[in-house]
Amino acid sequence: MMNALKCALCLPTLNATTTANAFLAALNGQSFTEADRLLADSSSTDGTPELFAAAGFRVHTIPRIEFNHGATRQLAVDLCPDADIIVFMTQDAILANLDSLRRLVEVFADPRVGAAYGRQLPAEDSTPVAAHARLFNYPPVSRTVSLGDIPRLGVKAAFLSNSFSAYRREALQAVGGFPSEMIFGEDTWVAARMLLKGWKIAYCAEAQVRHSHNYSMGEEFRRYFDIGVFHSRETWFLDALGRAEGEGKKFIISEIKYLSGTSPWYIPLAMFRTVMKYAGYRFGFLEKHLPAGVKKRLSLNRAFWR
């Protein structure tokens, strides 16, 4: 069945030459090579389009000001009309084993899987806090979730990451594609819609990339501000899946246990970061009461507020 499915790999980029060599070396070493390659580039000025074109990518350039997390990904889907499975990656996600792409695509042998995502391992330069975040969110055991798992998993049922994910075109079309105006979480938005439509979301732990972020405290605040904006504007999301606070408590307990065994001196800093994240989330959730200029300053995705 898998041989009958056509695949495309779509990569949104902006000045990606810092990670391009590592990205392409890992990609070119994959056992799965049947995917068409599309670069959706936001007017890079460092030679990114030329570098990826030489590696076999079809390049589509958009004005930088027009980039949007949801709309740009939907544009990439539309530019690959023959693809049944569309794989998305980010420029800083480095494939970690030779079978990562093949493993991710293989989960679509189940005709009810609408989307899938792979395991993200901490980058080699990750801090203990960043490493724990990857280990918590991306465990070593694969699973598939469906509508019936929402009461047990809550918002975690719709967890998905576009840093290394794939979508079945049929399922994506069934939920209306990626949302056109999203500050954050277009992947989670799609996953939740798919679950509510009866599709499954698969997590493939055998498909792996190296990808993590050493966010500063300010960046962490602004990131969670954007999550709060997403939850505030998409009221159906929490209504359907439940509140996010329960998952946050699990994360805190897990983080303390992890740091106690590896880097106990990080615990005070991690707890302060938790306070900052929660504050950012609450400010974002109440964003309708804030002036536009303040929202832009508090947001990690400042271009959204244009």
C-alpha positions as CSV (number, residue, x, y, z in Angstrom):
1,M,0.0,0.0,0.0
2,M,2.8,2.4,0.9
3,N,4.3,2.2,-2.5
4,A,1.0,3.7,-3.9
5,L,1.2,6.8,-1.7
6,K,3.1,9.7,-3.1
7,C,5.1,11.8,-0.6
8,A,6.5,15.3,-0.5
9,L,8.9,16.9,2.0
10,C,8.2,20.6,2.7
11,L,10.6,22.9,4.5
12,P,9.8,26.5,5.4
13,T,13.1,28.4,5.7
14,L,14.6,31.8,6.6
15,N,18.4,32.2,6.4
16,A,19.0,28.6,7.0
17,T,22.7,28.2,6.0
18,T,23.8,27.8,9.6
19,T,22.2,24.4,9.8
20,A,21.8,23.6,6.1
21,N,24.9,21.4,5.7
22,A,24.0,19.2,8.7
23,F,20.3,19.1,7.6
24,L,21.1,18.1,4.0
25,A,23.8,15.5,5.0
26,A,21.2,13.7,7.2
27,L,18.5,14.0,4.6
28,N,20.6,12.6,1.8
29,G,21.6,9.7,3.9
30,Q,18.0,8.5,4.4
31,S,16.8,5.1,3.3
32,F,13.6,6.7,2.1
33,T,14.2,8.8,-0.9
34,E,10.9,8.8,-2.7
35,A,9.7,12.2,-1.5
36,D,9.6,15.3,-3.7
37,R,11.3,18.2,-2.0
38,L,9.9,21.7,-1.7
39,L,11.5,24.8,0.0
40,A,9.1,27.5,1.1
41,D,11.6,30.3,1.6
42,S,10.8,33.6,3.3
43,S,13.1,35.7,1.1
44,S,16.4,34.6,2.7
45,T,19.4,36.8,2.1
46,D,22.2,34.3,2.9
47,G,22.0,32.0,-0.1
48,T,19.6,29.5,1.4
49,P,17.5,29.0,-1.8
50,E,20.5,28.4,-4.0
51,L,21.9,25.9,-1.5
52,F,18.8,23.8,-1.3
53,A,18.0,24.1,-5.0
54,A,21.4,22.5,-5.7
55,A,20.3,19.7,-3.3
56,G,17.2,18.9,-5.4
57,F,14.6,21.1,-3.7
58,R,12.0,23.0,-5.7
59,V,12.1,26.5,-4.4
60,H,9.1,28.8,-3.8
61,T,9.9,32.2,-2.4
62,I,7.4,34.4,-0.5
63,P,7.9,37.9,0.9
64,R,9.1,37.7,4.4
65,I,6.3,39.8,5.7
66,E,3.8,37.3,4.3
67,F,5.0,34.3,6.4
68,N,2.4,32.8,8.6
69,H,2.7,29.5,10.5
70,G,-0.5,28.2,9.2
71,A,-1.0,29.9,5.8
72,T,2.6,29.2,4.6
73,R,2.3,25.5,5.4
74,Q,-1.0,25.4,3.6
75,L,0.6,27.1,0.6
76,A,3.3,24.3,0.6
77,V,0.5,21.7,0.7
78,D,-1.2,23.3,-2.3
79,L,2.1,23.5,-4.2
80,C,2.4,19.7,-3.9
81,P,-1.0,18.6,-5.4
82,D,0.1,15.1,-6.2
83,A,1.4,14.2,-2.7
84,D,-0.8,11.9,-0.6
85,I,1.5,12.4,2.4
86,I,3.1,15.7,3.2
87,V,6.1,15.7,5.6
88,F,7.0,19.0,7.3
89,M,10.3,19.8,9.0
90,T,12.0,22.9,10.3
91,Q,15.5,24.0,9.2
92,D,17.0,23.2,12.6
93,A,15.7,19.6,12.9
94,I,18.4,17.2,12.0
95,L,17.4,13.6,11.1
96,A,19.0,11.4,13.7
97,N,19.0,7.9,12.1
98,L,18.9,6.6,8.5
99,D,15.3,5.3,8.7
100,S,13.6,8.3,10.3
101,L,11.7,9.4,7.2
102,R,10.7,5.8,6.2
103,R,9.5,5.1,9.7
104,L,7.4,8.2,9.9
105,V,5.8,7.6,6.5
106,E,5.1,3.9,7.3
107,V,2.6,4.7,10.0
108,F,0.2,5.8,7.3
109,A,-0.3,2.2,6.4
110,D,-3.1,2.5,8.8
111,P,-5.7,4.2,6.7
112,R,-7.2,6.0,9.7
113,V,-4.0,7.8,10.6
114,G,-4.5,11.5,9.6
115,A,-1.2,12.9,11.0
116,A,2.0,11.6,12.6
117,Y,5.1,13.1,14.3
118,G,8.5,11.7,15.2
119,R,10.6,11.8,18.3
120,Q,12.7,14.9,19.0
121,L,16.0,14.2,20.8
122,P,17.8,17.0,22.7
123,A,20.4,18.7,20.6
124,E,24.0,18.2,21.7
125,D,24.2,21.7,23.2
126,S,20.9,21.5,25.0
127,T,20.7,22.7,28.6
128,P,19.3,20.3,31.3
129,V,16.0,22.2,31.2
130,A,15.8,21.9,27.4
131,A,16.8,18.2,27.5
132,H,14.1,17.4,30.0
133,A,11.4,19.1,27.9
134,R,12.3,16.9,24.9
135,L,12.4,13.7,27.0
136,F,9.1,14.5,28.6
137,N,7.2,15.4,25.4
138,Y,8.9,12.7,23.3
139,P,9.1,9.4,25.1
140,P,10.7,6.2,23.7
141,V,7.5,4.3,23.1
142,S,5.3,4.9,20.1
143,R,1.5,5.3,20.4
144,T,-1.6,6.1,18.4
145,V,-4.4,8.2,19.8
146,S,-8.0,8.7,18.7
147,L,-11.1,10.5,19.9
148,G,-11.7,8.0,22.6
149,D,-8.4,8.9,24.3
150,I,-9.3,12.5,24.9
151,P,-10.9,11.9,28.3
152,R,-7.7,10.2,29.5
153,L,-5.1,12.4,27.8
154,G,-6.8,15.8,27.6
155,V,-4.8,18.4,25.6
156,K,-2.0,15.9,25.2
157,A,-4.1,13.9,22.8
158,A,-3.7,16.6,20.2
159,F,0.1,17.1,20.8
160,L,1.9,17.4,17.5
161,S,5.1,19.2,16.3
162,N,5.7,20.5,12.8
163,S,9.4,20.3,13.4
164,F,9.1,16.7,12.2
165,S,5.6,15.7,11.2
166,A,3.5,14.3,8.4
167,Y,-0.1,14.7,7.2
168,R,-2.4,12.7,5.0
169,R,-3.8,15.0,2.4
170,E,-7.3,13.5,2.7
171,A,-7.4,14.1,6.4
172,L,-6.0,17.6,6.1
173,Q,-8.7,18.5,3.6
174,A,-11.3,17.0,5.8
175,V,-10.6,19.6,8.5
176,G,-10.2,22.5,6.1
177,G,-6.4,22.5,5.9
178,F,-4.1,24.6,8.0
179,P,-5.7,27.7,9.6
180,S,-4.8,30.9,7.7
181,E,-4.1,33.1,10.7
182,M,-2.4,31.5,13.6
183,I,0.0,33.0,16.1
184,F,1.1,29.5,17.3
185,G,0.0,25.9,17.3
186,E,-1.2,25.3,13.7
187,D,-0.1,21.7,14.1
188,T,-2.0,21.2,17.3
189,W,-5.0,22.9,15.8
190,V,-5.0,20.4,12.9
191,A,-4.5,17.4,15.2
192,A,-7.4,18.4,17.4
193,R,-9.7,18.9,14.4
194,M,-8.6,15.5,13.0
195,L,-9.4,13.7,16.3
196,L,-12.8,15.3,16.5
197,K,-13.4,14.1,12.9
198,G,-12.5,10.5,13.8
199,W,-8.9,10.4,12.5
200,K,-6.0,9.1,14.5
201,I,-2.8,10.9,15.5
202,A,0.4,8.7,15.5
203,Y,3.6,9.2,17.4
204,C,6.5,7.3,16.0
205,A,9.3,7.1,18.5
206,E,11.5,5.3,15.9
207,A,11.5,8.3,13.6
208,Q,13.9,10.7,15.2
209,V,15.5,14.1,14.8
210,R,17.8,16.2,16.9
211,H,16.0,19.4,17.8
212,S,15.7,21.5,20.9
213,H,15.8,25.2,21.9
214,N,17.8,26.8,24.8
215,Y,15.2,29.5,25.3
216,S,16.1,32.5,27.5
217,M,13.6,33.3,30.3
218,G,12.2,36.1,28.2
219,E,11.8,33.9,25.2
220,E,10.0,31.3,27.3
221,F,7.6,34.0,28.6
222,R,6.8,35.2,25.1
223,R,6.4,31.7,23.8
224,Y,3.8,30.9,26.5
225,F,2.2,34.2,25.9
226,D,1.5,33.0,22.3
227,I,0.2,29.7,23.6
228,G,-2.2,31.7,25.8
229,V,-3.4,33.8,22.8
230,F,-4.0,30.6,20.8
231,H,-6.1,29.0,23.6
232,S,-8.0,32.3,24.2
233,R,-8.9,32.7,20.5
234,E,-9.6,29.1,19.8
235,T,-12.2,28.5,22.6
236,W,-13.4,25.2,21.0
237,F,-9.9,23.7,21.6
238,L,-10.1,23.7,25.4
239,D,-13.8,23.0,25.4
240,A,-13.2,19.8,23.4
241,L,-9.9,18.7,25.1
242,G,-9.9,20.2,28.6
243,R,-7.7,22.7,30.4
244,A,-4.0,22.8,30.0
245,E,-3.1,23.2,33.7
246,G,-3.2,19.5,34.5
247,E,-0.5,18.7,32.0
248,G,1.6,21.5,33.4
249,K,1.6,20.0,36.8
250,K,2.8,16.7,35.4
251,F,5.6,18.5,33.6
252,I,6.8,20.3,36.8
253,I,6.9,17.1,38.8
254,S,8.8,15.3,36.0
255,E,11.2,18.2,35.7
256,I,12.1,18.3,39.4
257,K,12.7,14.5,39.4
258,Y,14.9,14.7,36.3
259,L,17.0,17.7,37.5
260,S,17.3,16.1,41.0
261,G,19.1,13.2,39.4
262,T,21.2,15.1,36.8
263,S,21.6,18.8,37.6
264,P,20.1,19.7,41.0
265,W,21.6,23.2,40.8
266,Y,19.2,23.9,38.0
267,I,16.1,23.4,40.1
268,P,15.7,27.0,41.4
269,L,16.1,28.4,38.0
270,A,13.7,25.9,36.5
271,M,11.0,26.8,39.1
272,F,11.4,30.5,38.3
273,R,11.1,29.6,34.6
274,T,7.9,27.8,35.4
275,V,6.5,31.0,37.1
276,M,7.5,33.0,34.0
277,K,5.8,30.5,31.7
278,Y,2.6,30.5,33.6
279,A,2.6,34.3,33.8
280,G,3.2,34.5,30.0
281,Y,0.3,32.1,29.4
282,R,-2.1,34.0,31.6
283,F,-1.2,37.3,30.0
284,G,-1.7,35.7,26.6
285,F,-5.0,34.2,27.6
286,L,-6.2,37.6,28.6
287,E,-4.8,39.3,25.6
288,K,-8.1,40.9,24.5
289,H,-7.7,43.3,27.4
290,L,-4.2,44.4,26.4
291,P,-3.3,47.3,24.0
292,A,-2.0,46.1,20.6
293,G,1.5,47.6,21.2
294,V,1.8,45.7,24.5
295,K,0.7,42.4,22.9
296,K,3.4,42.8,20.2
297,R,6.1,43.4,22.7
298,L,5.0,40.4,24.8
299,S,4.8,38.0,21.9
300,L,7.5,35.7,20.5
301,N,5.8,35.8,17.1
302,R,5.7,39.6,16.7
303,A,5.1,39.5,13.0
304,F,1.6,38.1,13.7
305,W,0.5,41.4,15.2
306,R,1.1,43.3,11.9
